[in-house]
Amino acid sequence: MPHAALAHELFFVRAGLDPDPVRRIVADALAGADDGELFLEYRQSETVMLDDRRIKSASFDTTQGFGLRSVAGEAHGYAHGSELSEAAIRRAADTVKAVRAGHSGGLAQGPERGARQLYTEVNPLAEVPFEAKVKLLEEIDAYARGRDPRIRQVSATLSGSWQAVAVLRGDGALASDVRPMVRLSVSVVLGDGDRMETGSHGLGGRIAFGGIMGLADWHHCVDEALRQADVNLASVPAPAGEMTVVLGPGWPGIMLHEAVGHGLEGDFNRKATSAFAGRLGQRVASPGVTVVDDGTIPDRRGSISVDDEGTPSARTMLIDDGILVGYLHDRMNARLMGVSATGNGRRQSYAHPPIPRMTNTFMLAGDKDPAEIVASVSKGIYAVNFGGGQVDITSGKFVFSASEAYLIENGKVGAAVKGATLIGNGPDALTRISMIGNDLALDPGIGTCGKDGQGVPVGVGQPTLRMDGLTVGGTAV
């Protein structure tokens, strides 16, 4: 069923709403405002978790509701509710009208590009019976334990959601999207005597469950978790100091996302609280560094056909050959900065107003063979996977812990190291990139980004990178 027809069925036919009165209520609520919208959402979500050979938890949830926003200048009024009725929307309209007092102006104009359908409309929760999901988790546990007798614990989680949204603007325009999401996560603990180490891996995207339940898919997920735990069992304490760091392709792009991507979101730059504020047209990275945010990649976790303001998603160039050329915008920040919205107005749910957020953010490939990059380092660290990290948007300072890393000695990958942290400053780190690999990879579909108390699914990626003079925190004595 086309998005528009499905939205009409879910939000008007089933809810008993008459579209015409709702349009009049929204138009009246936004009269004289600069912008705003009625956001309608229906979501089903399911999670099943196996831990230590038994199903530890299982949940299924259905939510629906609306959020109505009116924007005037930098102020906005927002009201939301779980009751989809004309009376509830009218009460919300009376609330948000307060922000337009004494203000006049027209609604902000969005881009003229059209939306593309980037993923299936199939509801993954209904696609596969619950019993089959439980059976898969049990097979994962048995497979992992059969692969390595050192297994101390296996945890596996299968989750999925199906979200339908509709965005009604003050001029009566209606945009809609239907967004599936699935994810498989596996974590194992291996033990050798008194020492125990963890390994984990996951995969997912805006696909049906069939895309991750095939033998090759979940076998790979388990094998990677076991490999990482095995590597960590043999790891030695990481050295500390300033040294050359080689970042692997794919998931290490999370450092780019956190240390650089957030600093390129429009609200931080409009308020001049980002280390990148006011630097458009300036060199902010080494030559060859090109960074994009692309919400139009089919089936990817961070992709969206339209954002949560009804703007079609886009591929937005942020850094081009080291030069800062753009920021990520929702409609409000775009209007206040005199530019076009980029399709990055996102929200966690109907209970949250939209804010500028990344989709799939990654660095484009260069021309170096990854083996050549490693061979060029006489002494350093090769970081393949990252765990947690922190960044200060204003200063750009970051700290990231490597969950899988190795020593590089005389151009060869050596012993695995444990406890390595990378410490630096985002804008400064971009200028320390001296070699860019030809092996661009995106993450396997597991990322969730937090900002202002809201979490949204995202994608990250990069090729192999050499960064010179990065500070490494370690535990070696």
VEXDREN-2710 file (C-alpha; in Angstrom, 1 decimal):
% VEXDREN-2710
k/r/px/py/pz
1/MET/0.0/0.0/0.0
2/PRO/1.5/3.5/-0.9
3/HIS/2.6/5.6/2.0
4/ALA/-0.1/8.2/1.6
5/ALA/-2.8/5.5/1.5
6/LEU/-1.5/3.7/4.5
7/ALA/-1.2/7.0/6.4
8/HIS/-4.8/7.9/5.6
9/GLU/-5.9/4.4/6.7
10/LEU/-4.0/4.5/10.0
11/PHE/-4.4/8.1/11.1
12/PHE/-7.8/9.0/9.7
13/VAL/-9.9/5.9/8.9
14/ARG/-9.0/3.8/11.9
15/ALA/-8.8/6.8/14.3
16/GLY/-12.1/8.2/13.1
17/LEU/-10.5/11.5/12.2
18/ASP/-11.9/13.6/9.4
19/PRO/-9.0/15.1/7.4
20/ASP/-10.6/18.4/6.5
21/PRO/-11.4/19.6/10.1
22/VAL/-7.9/18.5/11.1
23/ARG/-6.3/20.5/8.3
24/ARG/-8.4/23.6/9.4
25/ILE/-7.3/23.2/13.0
26/VAL/-3.6/23.0/12.0
27/ALA/-3.9/25.9/9.6
28/ASP/-5.5/28.0/12.3
29/ALA/-2.9/27.0/14.9
30/LEU/0.0/28.0/12.6
31/ALA/-1.6/31.2/11.2
32/GLY/1.0/33.9/11.6
33/ALA/3.7/31.5/12.7
34/ASP/7.0/31.0/10.9
35/ASP/6.7/27.3/10.7
36/GLY/5.2/24.2/12.3
37/GLU/3.5/20.9/11.7
38/LEU/1.3/18.2/13.0
39/PHE/3.2/14.9/13.4
40/LEU/1.3/11.7/13.5
41/GLU/2.9/8.4/14.6
42/TYR/2.0/4.7/14.9
43/ARG/4.7/2.3/16.1
44/GLN/4.9/-1.4/16.9
45/SER/8.1/-2.7/18.5
46/GLU/9.3/-6.0/19.8
47/THR/12.4/-7.3/21.6
48/VAL/13.4/-10.8/22.6
49/MET/16.5/-11.4/24.7
50/LEU/18.2/-14.7/25.5
51/ASP/20.9/-14.8/28.2
52/ASP/22.6/-17.8/29.7
53/ARG/20.6/-20.4/27.7
54/ARG/17.1/-19.0/28.5
55/ILE/14.8/-16.3/27.4
56/LYS/15.4/-13.5/29.8
57/SER/12.9/-11.0/28.5
58/ALA/10.4/-10.5/25.8
59/SER/8.3/-7.4/25.1
60/PHE/5.8/-6.2/22.5
61/ASP/4.6/-2.6/22.4
62/THR/2.2/-0.5/20.3
63/THR/2.1/3.2/20.6
64/GLN/0.4/6.0/18.7
65/GLY/0.0/9.7/19.1
66/PHE/0.6/13.2/17.7
67/GLY/2.7/16.2/18.3
68/LEU/1.7/19.7/17.2
69/ARG/4.4/22.4/16.9
70/SER/4.2/26.1/16.2
71/VAL/7.4/28.1/15.5
72/ALA/7.9/31.8/15.8
73/GLY/11.5/33.1/15.5
74/GLU/13.6/31.0/17.8
75/ALA/10.7/30.1/20.0
76/HIS/8.4/27.1/19.6
77/GLY/5.3/25.8/21.3
78/TYR/4.9/22.0/21.4
79/ALA/2.0/19.9/22.6
80/HIS/1.5/16.1/22.2
81/GLY/-0.9/13.4/23.2
82/SER/-1.6/9.7/22.8
83/GLU/-5.2/10.3/21.9
84/LEU/-5.8/10.6/18.1
85/SER/-9.0/12.7/18.2
86/GLU/-10.1/16.0/16.8
87/ALA/-10.8/17.3/20.4
88/ALA/-7.2/16.4/21.5
89/ILE/-5.6/18.1/18.5
90/ARG/-7.8/21.2/19.1
91/ARG/-6.6/21.4/22.7
92/ALA/-3.0/21.1/21.5
93/ALA/-3.7/23.9/19.0
94/ASP/-4.9/26.2/21.7
95/THR/-1.7/25.6/23.6
96/VAL/0.8/26.2/20.8
97/LYS/-0.8/29.4/19.6
98/ALA/0.9/31.2/22.4
99/VAL/4.2/31.4/20.6
100/ARG/2.9/33.4/17.7
101/ALA/1.7/36.5/19.7
102/GLY/2.9/39.7/18.1
103/HIS/4.6/37.9/15.3
104/SER/3.8/37.8/11.6
105/GLY/5.4/36.0/8.8
106/GLY/4.9/33.1/6.3
107/LEU/5.7/29.5/6.7
108/ALA/9.3/28.5/5.9
109/GLN/9.6/26.9/2.5
110/GLY/11.1/23.5/2.1
111/PRO/13.2/22.1/-0.8
112/GLU/11.4/21.2/-4.0
113/ARG/13.0/17.7/-4.4
114/GLY/10.7/14.7/-4.1
115/ALA/10.9/11.8/-1.6
116/ARG/12.1/8.3/-2.6
117/GLN/11.0/5.0/-1.2
118/LEU/14.2/3.7/0.3
119/TYR/13.1/0.5/2.0
120/THR/10.4/-2.1/2.2
121/GLU/7.0/-1.4/3.8
122/VAL/6.8/-4.9/5.2
123/ASN/6.1/-5.1/8.9
124/PRO/8.9/-7.3/10.2
125/LEU/7.1/-8.0/13.4
126/ALA/4.3/-9.8/11.6
127/GLU/6.6/-11.4/9.0
128/VAL/8.1/-14.0/11.3
129/PRO/6.3/-15.9/14.1
130/PHE/7.4/-15.3/17.7
131/GLU/8.3/-18.9/18.0
132/ALA/10.8/-18.7/15.1
133/LYS/12.5/-15.7/16.8
134/VAL/12.9/-17.7/20.0
135/LYS/14.2/-20.7/18.1
136/LEU/16.8/-18.5/16.3
137/LEU/18.2/-17.2/19.6
138/GLU/18.4/-20.7/21.0
139/GLU/20.3/-21.8/17.8
140/ILE/22.7/-18.9/18.2
141/ASP/23.4/-20.0/21.8
142/ALA/24.0/-23.6/20.8
143/TYR/26.2/-22.6/17.8
144/ALA/28.4/-20.3/19.9
145/ARG/28.9/-22.9/22.6
146/GLY/29.7/-25.5/20.0
147/ARG/32.3/-23.3/18.4
148/ASP/34.4/-22.7/21.5
149/PRO/34.6/-24.7/24.7
150/ARG/35.8/-21.6/26.6
151/ILE/32.4/-20.0/26.4
152/ARG/31.2/-18.7/29.8
153/GLN/28.2/-16.8/28.6
154/VAL/26.1/-16.0/25.5
155/SER/23.7/-13.2/25.2
156/ALA/21.6/-12.5/22.1
157/THR/18.9/-10.0/21.3
158/LEU/16.5/-9.8/18.4
159/SER/14.6/-6.6/18.0
160/GLY/12.3/-5.0/15.5
161/SER/10.0/-2.1/14.9
162/TRP/7.5/-0.8/12.4
163/GLN/6.8/2.9/12.4
164/ALA/4.4/4.8/10.2
165/VAL/4.4/8.6/10.3
166/ALA/2.5/11.4/8.6
167/VAL/3.4/15.1/8.7
168/LEU/0.7/17.7/8.0
169/ARG/1.9/21.2/7.4
170/GLY/0.0/24.5/7.8
171/ASP/-0.5/24.8/4.1
172/GLY/-2.3/21.5/4.0
173/ALA/0.6/19.5/2.5
174/LEU/0.9/15.9/3.8
175/ALA/4.1/13.8/3.8
176/SER/4.3/10.3/5.0
177/ASP/6.8/7.4/5.6
178/VAL/6.7/3.8/6.7
179/ARG/9.9/2.7/8.4
180/PRO/10.8/-0.9/9.3
181/MET/13.8/-1.7/11.5
182/VAL/15.4/-4.9/12.6
183/ARG/18.6/-5.7/14.6
184/LEU/20.4/-8.7/15.9
185/SER/23.0/-8.3/18.6
186/VAL/25.3/-11.1/20.0
187/SER/27.6/-10.9/23.0
188/VAL/29.9/-13.6/24.3
189/VAL/32.2/-14.1/27.2
190/LEU/35.2/-16.3/26.9
191/GLY/37.2/-17.5/29.8
192/ASP/40.8/-18.8/30.2
193/GLY/41.5/-19.6/33.8
194/ASP/40.7/-16.5/35.9
195/ARG/40.7/-14.2/32.9
196/MET/37.5/-13.4/31.0
197/GLU/36.9/-11.2/28.0
198/THR/33.9/-10.1/26.0
199/GLY/33.3/-9.9/22.3
200/SER/30.2/-8.5/20.6
201/HIS/28.8/-8.0/17.1
202/GLY/25.5/-6.9/15.6
203/LEU/23.8/-6.3/12.3
204/GLY/20.6/-4.8/11.1
205/GLY/18.9/-2.1/9.0
206/ARG/15.6/-1.0/7.5
207/ILE/14.9/-4.5/6.2
208/ALA/12.7/-7.4/7.0
209/PHE/13.8/-10.1/9.5
210/GLY/14.6/-12.4/6.6
211/GLY/17.6/-10.2/5.9
212/ILE/19.3/-11.2/9.2
213/MET/17.9/-14.6/10.0
214/GLY/19.7/-16.5/7.3
215/LEU/22.5/-18.9/8.4
216/ALA/25.3/-16.9/6.8
217/ASP/24.1/-13.7/8.5
218/TRP/23.8/-14.9/12.1
219/HIS/26.7/-17.3/11.8
220/HIS/28.9/-14.3/10.8
221/CYS/27.5/-12.3/13.8
222/VAL/28.4/-15.1/16.3
223/ASP/31.8/-15.7/14.6
224/GLU/32.8/-12.1/14.9
225/ALA/31.8/-11.9/18.5
226/LEU/33.9/-15.0/19.3
227/ARG/36.8/-13.7/17.3
228/GLN/36.8/-10.4/19.2
229/ALA/36.6/-12.1/22.6
230/ASP/39.5/-14.5/21.6
231/VAL/41.6/-11.5/20.5
232/ASN/41.0/-9.7/23.7
233/LEU/41.9/-12.8/25.8
234/ALA/45.4/-12.6/24.3
235/SER/45.7/-8.8/24.7
236/VAL/48.4/-7.0/26.5
237/PRO/48.2/-3.6/28.3
238/ALA/48.1/-0.7/25.8
239/PRO/50.9/1.8/25.7
240/ALA/50.3/5.5/26.4
241/GLY/51.6/8.6/24.7
242/GLU/51.5/10.6/21.5
243/MET/51.7/8.2/18.5
244/THR/50.4/7.4/15.0
245/VAL/47.0/5.7/15.0
246/VAL/45.5/3.8/12.2
247/LEU/41.7/3.5/12.3
248/GLY/40.0/0.6/10.6
249/PRO/37.1/0.9/8.1
250/GLY/33.4/0.9/9.0
251/TRP/32.4/1.1/12.7
252/PRO/35.4/3.3/13.7
253/GLY/33.5/6.0/11.9
254/ILE/31.6/6.5/15.2
255/MET/34.5/8.7/16.2
256/LEU/33.9/10.9/13.1
257/HIS/30.2/10.9/14.0
258/GLU/30.7/12.0/17.6
259/ALA/33.8/14.2/17.3
260/VAL/32.9/16.0/14.1
261/GLY/29.4/15.2/13.0
262/HIS/27.6/16.7/16.0
263/GLY/29.6/19.8/15.6
264/LEU/28.2/20.2/12.0
265/GLU/24.6/20.2/13.1
266/GLY/22.8/23.5/12.4
267/ASP/21.6/24.4/15.9
268/PHE/25.1/24.3/17.4
269/ASN/26.4/26.5/14.6
270/ARG/23.5/29.0/14.6
271/LYS/24.1/29.5/18.3
272/ALA/27.9/29.6/17.7
273/THR/28.5/26.8/20.3
274/SER/30.2/24.5/17.9
275/ALA/34.0/24.5/17.2
276/PHE/33.0/24.7/13.5
277/ALA/30.8/27.8/13.9
278/GLY/31.5/30.5/11.3
279/ARG/34.0/28.5/9.4
280/LEU/32.2/27.8/6.1
281/GLY/34.6/28.0/3.2
282/GLN/37.6/27.4/5.5
283/ARG/40.0/24.5/5.6
284/VAL/39.1/22.3/8.6
285/ALA/40.7/19.0/7.5
286/SER/43.6/17.6/5.6
287/PRO/43.3/17.6/1.8
288/GLY/41.4/14.5/0.6
289/VAL/39.1/14.5/3.5
290/THR/35.5/14.5/2.3
291/VAL/32.6/13.9/4.7
292/VAL/28.9/13.5/3.7
293/ASP/25.6/12.8/5.5
294/ASP/23.4/10.7/3.3
295/GLY/19.9/9.7/4.4
296/THR/19.0/8.3/0.9
297/ILE/21.0/5.0/1.0
298/PRO/18.5/2.1/0.5
299/ASP/17.9/-0.2/3.5
300/ARG/20.4/1.5/5.8
301/ARG/19.6/2.0/9.5
302/GLY/20.1/5.8/9.4
303/SER/18.1/6.3/6.2
304/ILE/14.7/8.1/6.0
305/SER/12.6/8.8/3.0
306/VAL/11.4/12.0/4.6
307/ASP/12.5/13.5/7.9
308/ASP/10.1/14.2/10.8
309/GLU/9.2/17.6/9.5
310/GLY/8.2/16.2/6.1
311/THR/11.3/17.2/4.2
312/PRO/12.7/14.6/1.8
313/SER/16.1/13.3/2.9
314/ALA/19.2/14.1/1.0
315/ARG/22.9/13.5/0.5
316/THR/24.5/16.6/2.1
317/MET/28.2/17.5/1.5
318/LEU/29.7/18.7/4.8
319/ILE/33.5/18.7/4.1
320/ASP/34.8/18.7/0.6
321/ASP/38.5/18.0/0.1
322/GLY/39.2/19.4/3.6
323/ILE/37.0/22.5/3.1
324/LEU/33.9/23.0/5.3
325/VAL/31.0/23.5/2.9
326/GLY/27.8/22.8/4.8
327/TYR/25.9/22.0/7.9
328/LEU/22.9/19.8/8.7
329/HIS/19.6/21.6/9.1
330/ASP/16.1/21.2/10.2
331/ARG/13.6/23.8/9.0
332/MET/13.9/26.2/11.9
333/ASN/17.6/26.5/11.9
334/ALA/17.7/26.6/8.1
335/ARG/15.2/29.5/8.0
336/LEU/17.1/31.4/10.7
337/MET/20.4/30.9/8.9
338/GLY/19.0/31.8/5.5
339/VAL/19.6/28.4/3.8
340/SER/17.6/25.4/2.7
341/ALA/16.6/22.6/5.0
342/THR/18.6/19.4/4.3
343/GLY/16.1/16.8/5.6
344/ASN/17.8/16.3/9.0
345/GLY/14.9/17.4/11.3
346/ARG/14.5/14.2/13.3
347/ARG/12.7/13.2/16.6
348/GLN/12.6/10.1/18.7
349/SER/8.8/10.0/18.8
350/TYR/5.6/12.1/18.7
351/ALA/6.4/13.2/22.2
352/HIS/9.5/15.0/21.1
353/PRO/10.0/18.1/18.9
354/PRO/12.3/17.7/15.9
355/ILE/16.0/18.9/16.1
356/PRO/18.9/18.7/13.6
357/ARG/20.3/15.2/13.6
358/MET/22.6/13.1/11.5
359/THR/21.4/10.1/9.3
360/ASN/24.3/8.1/7.8
361/THR/27.5/10.1/8.2
362/PHE/30.8/8.9/6.7
363/MET/34.1/9.9/5.1
364/LEU/34.6/9.0/1.4
365/ALA/37.3/6.7/0.3
366/GLY/40.8/7.8/-0.7
367/ASP/43.4/6.1/-3.0
368/LYS/45.6/4.2/-0.5
369/ASP/45.8/0.5/-0.1
370/PRO/45.0/-0.3/3.6
371/ALA/48.1/-2.6/3.7
372/GLU/50.2/0.4/2.5
373/ILE/48.8/2.5/5.3
374/VAL/49.7/0.0/8.0
375/ALA/53.2/-0.6/6.5
376/SER/53.9/3.1/6.6
377/VAL/53.8/3.2/10.5
378/SER/56.9/2.3/12.4
379/LYS/55.2/2.4/15.8
380/GLY/51.6/3.0/16.6
381/ILE/48.1/1.7/17.3
382/TYR/45.7/0.0/14.9
383/ALA/42.2/0.6/16.2
384/VAL/39.6/-1.8/14.6
385/ASN/36.5/-1.4/16.9
386/PHE/35.3/1.2/19.4
387/GLY/33.2/1.0/22.5
388/GLY/32.0/4.1/24.3
389/GLY/33.1/7.7/23.8
390/GLN/32.5/11.3/24.9
391/VAL/32.7/14.6/23.1
392/ASP/32.3/18.2/24.1
393/ILE/30.6/20.0/21.2
394/THR/31.9/23.5/22.1
395/SER/35.6/22.6/22.4
396/GLY/35.5/19.5/20.1
397/LYS/37.5/17.5/22.7
398/PHE/36.8/13.7/22.6
399/VAL/37.8/10.5/24.4
400/PHE/37.0/7.1/22.9
401/SER/37.8/3.6/24.1
402/ALA/38.9/1.0/21.6
403/SER/37.3/-2.4/22.1
404/GLU/39.7/-4.0/19.6
405/ALA/43.1/-2.6/18.9
406/TYR/46.6/-3.8/18.1
407/LEU/50.2/-2.6/18.2
408/ILE/51.9/-1.6/15.0
409/GLU/55.6/-2.2/15.0
410/ASN/57.9/-1.7/12.0
411/GLY/54.9/-1.7/9.6
412/LYS/53.4/-4.9/10.9
413/VAL/50.3/-5.5/13.0
414/GLY/51.4/-7.0/16.3
415/ALA/49.9/-8.0/19.6
416/ALA/46.4/-7.0/20.6
417/VAL/46.2/-4.4/23.3
418/LYS/43.6/-3.7/26.0
419/GLY/42.6/-0.4/27.6
420/ALA/43.5/1.9/24.7
421/THR/41.7/5.2/24.6
422/LEU/42.0/7.9/21.9
423/ILE/42.1/11.5/23.2
424/GLY/42.0/14.5/21.0
425/ASN/40.1/17.4/19.5
426/GLY/37.7/16.9/16.6
427/PRO/38.7/19.8/14.4
428/ASP/42.4/19.2/15.2
429/ALA/42.1/15.5/14.5
430/LEU/40.8/16.1/11.0
431/THR/44.0/17.9/10.2
432/ARG/46.1/15.0/11.4
433/ILE/44.8/12.6/8.7
434/SER/47.7/11.9/6.4
435/MET/46.6/8.8/4.5
436/ILE/43.1/7.7/3.4
437/GLY/42.3/4.1/2.4
438/ASN/40.3/3.0/-0.7
439/ASP/38.2/0.6/1.5
440/LEU/35.2/2.7/2.5
441/ALA/32.8/0.6/4.6
442/LEU/29.6/1.5/6.5
443/ASP/28.8/0.0/9.9
444/PRO/26.7/-3.2/10.1
445/GLY/23.6/-1.4/11.1
446/ILE/23.7/-1.0/14.9
447/GLY/24.1/2.7/15.7
448/THR/21.8/4.8/17.9
449/CYS/22.6/8.5/18.5
450/GLY/21.6/10.4/21.6
451/LYS/21.1/14.2/21.7
452/ASP/19.0/16.3/24.0
453/GLY/17.5/13.2/25.6
454/GLN/16.4/11.8/22.2
455/GLY/17.7/8.7/20.6
456/VAL/17.4/8.0/16.8
457/PRO/18.9/5.3/14.6
458/VAL/22.0/6.4/12.6
459/GLY/24.7/5.0/10.4
460/VAL/28.5/5.7/10.4
461/GLY/31.4/4.7/8.2
462/GLN/34.8/5.5/6.9
463/PRO/37.8/4.0/5.1
464/THR/41.1/3.0/6.8
465/LEU/42.8/6.2/8.0
466/ARG/46.2/7.1/9.3
467/MET/46.2/9.9/11.9
468/ASP/49.5/11.3/13.1
469/GLY/50.3/12.6/16.6
470/LEU/47.1/11.4/18.3
471/THR/47.2/11.0/22.1
472/VAL/46.7/7.5/23.2
473/GLY/45.8/6.7/26.8
474/GLY/46.9/3.2/27.9
475/THR/47.4/1.0/31.0
476/ALA/51.0/-0.3/30.3
477/VAL/53.5/0.5/33.1
END
